[in-house]
Amino acid sequence: MKYYEDFLKLEVFNLSEAKKVVGSAENAKVLLNNYIKKGLVKRVRRNLYCTVHLENREATADRYLIGSKINESAYLTYHSAFELHGLAHQVGFVVYVASESKISDFVYEGVSYKYVGRGIGSGVTNYRLNSTIKLTDLERTVVDSIDRPDYCGGLYELDEILKICPILDETKLLAYLETYNKKVLYKKAGYFFERHQESLGIKEDLLSLMEKRTGKMKKYLSEEALNGNGVFVKRWGLIVPRTLQEEGDIFV
């Protein structure tokens, strides 16, 4: 039990961090195996451990801390980031993790940890309630999720999130859009930004700039808009699902 309190403070840790506590890698491996047998520590995956509370024999760490500690460059994004920003309508059973190095998807205690790629690099911050947890800032989370709504619970969950989303920083939004540099993303983002223009604090100048970068090709917002189930939004050259469009206030 000599090092248990040190591990308890770390909550989630890897072998390198355990080595700093114990003094050597070999001693750390022996100790961790011993603690795992005693139920003091759980192995989350290869080279990732979490401490167990003695009172209830439950792991101390939550899913967000685990996701952010998978490796040095790991951070939370898409719906998982919206959950920490306090905007998601529901907490899912998937944690979306970006990282410079590839991560094999895994399941731990009923939660799936899904690798979503390296991401665009910028726009990563620390969670205000626990600086150990890294996640995308609000503006990047919005842009990322418009690009891949399937990682955000789908179009309708994204739309509901944007309804309650606070005013966004236009400079950041444009910077992330320019980093992606995808015409179809300008279309999709333009549609959603205009749809929620007042509540998100989006100025017409930004919308006009984005409109110029959309290109001439018509695109579908999602497969749901195929087979005559879509409505064409002329400004953005975008065919959106009829059921989504009917909920909004944009004229086509």
C-alpha positions as CSV (number, residue, x, y, z in Angstrom):
1,M,0.0,0.0,0.0
2,K,3.1,2.2,0.1
3,Y,2.4,3.8,-3.3
4,Y,-1.4,3.5,-3.5
5,E,-2.1,7.1,-2.4
6,D,0.3,8.3,-5.1
7,F,-1.6,6.3,-7.8
8,L,-4.9,7.5,-6.3
9,K,-3.9,11.1,-7.0
10,L,-3.0,10.3,-10.6
11,E,-6.4,8.4,-11.1
12,V,-5.3,7.3,-14.6
13,F,-1.6,6.6,-15.4
14,N,0.7,4.8,-17.7
15,L,3.9,2.8,-16.9
16,S,6.1,5.8,-17.3
17,E,4.2,7.7,-14.7
18,A,4.2,4.6,-12.4
19,K,8.0,4.4,-12.8
20,K,8.3,8.0,-11.6
21,V,6.4,7.1,-8.5
22,V,8.1,3.7,-7.8
23,G,11.6,4.5,-9.0
24,S,12.2,1.9,-11.7
25,A,10.2,0.3,-14.6
26,E,10.8,-3.3,-13.3
27,N,9.6,-2.5,-9.8
28,A,6.6,-0.6,-11.2
29,K,5.6,-3.6,-13.3
30,V,5.8,-5.9,-10.3
31,L,3.9,-3.5,-8.1
32,L,1.2,-2.9,-10.6
33,N,0.6,-6.6,-11.1
34,N,0.4,-7.0,-7.4
35,Y,-2.1,-4.1,-7.1
36,I,-4.2,-5.5,-9.9
37,K,-4.4,-8.9,-8.1
38,K,-5.4,-7.1,-4.9
39,G,-8.1,-5.0,-6.8
40,L,-6.4,-1.7,-6.0
41,V,-5.7,-1.0,-9.7
42,K,-7.4,-1.9,-12.9
43,R,-5.8,-2.3,-16.3
44,V,-7.7,-0.2,-18.8
45,R,-5.7,-1.3,-21.8
46,R,-2.1,-1.9,-22.7
47,N,0.0,0.6,-20.7
48,L,-3.0,2.4,-19.2
49,Y,-4.2,1.9,-15.6
50,C,-6.7,3.4,-13.2
51,T,-6.8,3.4,-9.4
52,V,-9.7,1.8,-7.5
53,H,-11.4,3.3,-4.5
54,L,-11.1,1.2,-1.4
55,E,-14.5,2.2,-0.1
56,N,-16.6,0.9,-3.1
57,R,-14.0,-1.0,-5.2
58,E,-14.9,1.2,-8.2
59,A,-12.4,2.9,-10.5
60,T,-11.8,6.6,-9.7
61,A,-11.5,7.8,-13.3
62,D,-14.3,8.8,-15.6
63,R,-14.4,8.1,-19.3
64,Y,-13.2,11.5,-20.3
65,L,-10.0,11.3,-18.3
66,I,-9.3,7.8,-19.6
67,G,-9.8,9.0,-23.2
68,S,-7.5,11.9,-22.7
69,K,-4.8,9.8,-21.1
70,I,-4.6,7.1,-23.7
71,N,-1.3,8.6,-24.9
72,E,0.5,11.9,-24.7
73,S,-1.2,13.5,-27.7
74,A,-4.7,12.2,-27.1
75,Y,-7.6,14.6,-26.8
76,L,-11.4,14.4,-26.9
77,T,-13.5,15.7,-29.8
78,Y,-16.9,15.6,-31.5
79,H,-19.8,14.6,-29.3
80,S,-17.5,13.8,-26.3
81,A,-16.2,17.4,-26.4
82,F,-19.8,18.7,-26.6
83,E,-20.6,16.6,-23.5
84,L,-17.8,18.4,-21.6
85,H,-18.9,21.8,-22.9
86,G,-22.2,21.0,-21.4
87,L,-24.2,21.1,-24.6
88,A,-24.9,17.5,-25.5
89,H,-28.5,16.3,-25.0
90,Q,-27.4,12.9,-24.0
91,V,-24.2,11.2,-22.8
92,G,-23.3,8.4,-25.3
93,F,-21.4,5.2,-24.7
94,V,-18.7,6.2,-27.2
95,V,-15.7,8.4,-26.4
96,Y,-14.2,10.0,-29.5
97,V,-10.5,10.4,-29.3
98,A,-8.1,12.1,-31.7
99,S,-4.3,11.6,-31.5
100,E,-1.1,12.1,-33.5
101,S,-0.5,8.3,-33.3
102,K,-3.1,5.7,-34.2
103,I,-5.1,4.2,-31.4
104,S,-6.8,0.8,-31.6
105,D,-10.4,1.1,-30.6
106,F,-11.3,-0.7,-27.4
107,V,-14.1,-1.1,-24.9
108,Y,-13.7,-0.6,-21.1
109,E,-16.5,-1.1,-18.6
110,G,-19.2,-0.7,-21.3
111,V,-17.8,2.4,-22.9
112,S,-16.3,2.3,-26.4
113,Y,-13.2,4.4,-27.1
114,K,-13.0,5.3,-30.8
115,Y,-10.0,6.7,-32.6
116,V,-11.1,9.4,-35.1
117,G,-7.8,10.3,-36.7
118,R,-5.2,13.0,-36.1
119,G,-7.5,16.0,-36.5
120,I,-6.4,19.4,-37.7
121,G,-4.0,20.0,-34.8
122,S,-5.1,23.4,-33.6
123,G,-8.0,24.3,-31.2
124,V,-7.1,21.9,-28.4
125,T,-7.6,23.1,-24.9
126,N,-7.8,21.9,-21.3
127,Y,-11.1,21.1,-19.5
128,R,-11.9,23.9,-17.0
129,L,-12.8,21.4,-14.2
130,N,-9.8,19.1,-14.7
131,S,-6.8,20.4,-16.6
132,T,-5.5,16.9,-17.2
133,I,-8.4,16.4,-19.7
134,K,-7.7,17.7,-23.2
135,L,-10.5,18.5,-25.6
136,T,-11.3,20.6,-28.7
137,D,-12.5,24.1,-27.9
138,L,-16.1,25.0,-28.6
139,E,-15.5,26.5,-32.1
140,R,-13.5,23.6,-33.3
141,T,-16.0,21.1,-31.9
142,V,-18.7,22.8,-33.9
143,V,-16.7,22.8,-37.1
144,D,-15.5,19.2,-36.6
145,S,-19.1,18.0,-35.9
146,I,-20.5,19.8,-39.0
147,D,-17.9,18.0,-41.0
148,R,-18.7,14.6,-39.4
149,P,-22.1,14.7,-37.8
150,D,-22.0,10.9,-37.6
151,Y,-19.5,11.4,-34.8
152,C,-21.9,13.8,-33.1
153,G,-25.0,11.7,-32.8
154,G,-26.3,12.7,-36.2
155,L,-27.7,15.8,-37.9
156,Y,-30.6,16.3,-35.5
157,E,-28.5,16.0,-32.3
158,L,-26.1,18.5,-33.9
159,D,-29.0,20.9,-34.7
160,E,-30.3,20.6,-31.2
161,I,-26.9,21.4,-29.8
162,L,-26.5,24.5,-32.0
163,K,-29.9,25.7,-30.8
164,I,-28.5,26.1,-27.2
165,C,-24.8,26.8,-28.2
166,P,-23.5,30.2,-26.9
167,I,-22.1,32.9,-29.2
168,L,-19.1,31.7,-31.1
169,D,-15.8,33.3,-32.0
170,E,-16.0,34.0,-35.7
171,T,-12.2,34.4,-36.0
172,K,-11.7,30.9,-34.7
173,L,-14.5,29.4,-36.8
174,L,-13.0,30.9,-40.0
175,A,-9.5,29.7,-39.0
176,Y,-10.7,26.1,-38.6
177,L,-12.7,26.2,-41.8
178,E,-9.6,27.5,-43.7
179,T,-7.5,24.7,-42.1
180,Y,-9.9,22.1,-43.4
181,N,-10.2,24.0,-46.7
182,K,-13.1,21.9,-48.0
183,K,-15.8,23.4,-50.3
184,V,-18.4,21.0,-49.0
185,L,-17.7,22.0,-45.4
186,Y,-18.2,25.7,-46.2
187,K,-21.6,24.7,-47.6
188,K,-22.5,22.7,-44.6
189,A,-21.2,25.2,-42.1
190,G,-22.8,28.1,-44.0
191,Y,-26.2,26.3,-43.8
192,F,-26.0,25.7,-40.1
193,F,-24.5,29.1,-39.3
194,E,-27.3,30.9,-41.2
195,R,-29.9,28.6,-39.6
196,H,-28.7,29.6,-36.1
197,Q,-27.3,33.0,-37.1
198,E,-28.8,35.1,-34.3
199,S,-28.1,32.7,-31.4
200,L,-24.5,31.9,-32.5
201,G,-23.7,35.6,-33.2
202,I,-22.8,35.0,-36.8
203,K,-22.4,38.2,-38.9
204,E,-23.5,38.4,-42.5
205,D,-19.9,39.3,-43.5
206,L,-18.7,35.8,-42.5
207,L,-21.6,34.1,-44.3
208,S,-20.8,36.1,-47.5
209,L,-17.2,35.1,-47.3
210,M,-18.1,31.5,-46.8
211,E,-20.6,31.6,-49.7
212,K,-17.8,32.6,-52.1
213,R,-15.8,29.5,-51.1
214,T,-18.6,26.9,-51.7
215,G,-18.0,26.2,-55.3
216,K,-20.6,25.5,-58.0
217,M,-21.4,21.8,-57.3
218,K,-24.6,20.8,-55.6
219,K,-24.0,18.6,-52.6
220,Y,-26.1,16.5,-50.2
221,L,-26.0,17.3,-46.5
222,S,-26.7,13.6,-45.7
223,E,-27.9,10.4,-47.4
224,E,-31.3,11.1,-45.8
225,A,-31.8,13.9,-48.4
226,L,-31.4,11.4,-51.3
227,N,-34.3,10.0,-53.4
228,G,-36.5,13.0,-53.4
229,N,-36.4,13.5,-49.6
230,G,-34.4,16.7,-49.7
231,V,-34.9,20.4,-50.1
232,F,-32.4,22.5,-52.2
233,V,-31.0,25.5,-50.3
234,K,-29.9,27.7,-53.2
235,R,-27.5,30.0,-51.3
236,W,-25.3,27.1,-50.1
237,G,-25.9,24.7,-53.1
238,L,-26.9,22.1,-50.6
239,I,-29.7,19.6,-50.6
240,V,-30.8,19.0,-47.0
241,P,-33.3,16.5,-45.5
242,R,-36.8,17.7,-45.8
243,T,-37.6,16.9,-42.2
244,L,-34.6,19.0,-41.0
245,Q,-35.4,21.9,-43.2
246,E,-39.0,22.0,-42.1
247,E,-37.9,22.6,-38.5
248,G,-35.9,25.7,-39.4
249,D,-36.7,29.2,-40.4
250,I,-34.5,29.5,-43.6
251,F,-36.3,30.3,-46.8
252,V,-35.2,28.2,-49.8
